[in-house]
Amino acid sequence: MAQVPVTEGVFTWPSQTPQLIGSRCVECGNHMFPVQSGCPKCSSDSTEEVLLGRRGTLWTWTVQGYPPKSPPYAGNVDPKTFQAFGVGYIELPGQIKIEARLTESDPAKLKIGMEMEMVLVPLNTDEAGNEVVTFAFAPVA
């Protein structure tokens, strides 16, 4: 089964070490994700694409225990087969806090301040039978 990204331009693809693609304001240095053409901090239209760090710190987290609304969610929304997943904010040093899916949802294994790393995880299967992958953050062992 072939793999395809959930959407183009969100992370480097294909890549053995994927990175999120964000933008940085040339005027004030503010980082944004996903890519934006204007800066919400200073209103400048001068931004550039940048690769965001792969590792960061778990800033806060929760467990998504019910299926999200679809659309825009493109994962498994069948309440009978839905599996809870962790969601958190990852602080990428010197850049930005990213809201992201976590690979872990066990509260005993998640601690605020722990080091996390970006990985790609299966989300669903598209109509052509491809495995759709999205980004998530996993605890660093």
Summary of the structure (lengths in Angstrom):
residues: 141
radius of gyration: 15.9
end to end distance: 29.0
largest distance: 49.3
contacts: 387
relative contact order: 0.22
helix: 2%
strand: 44%
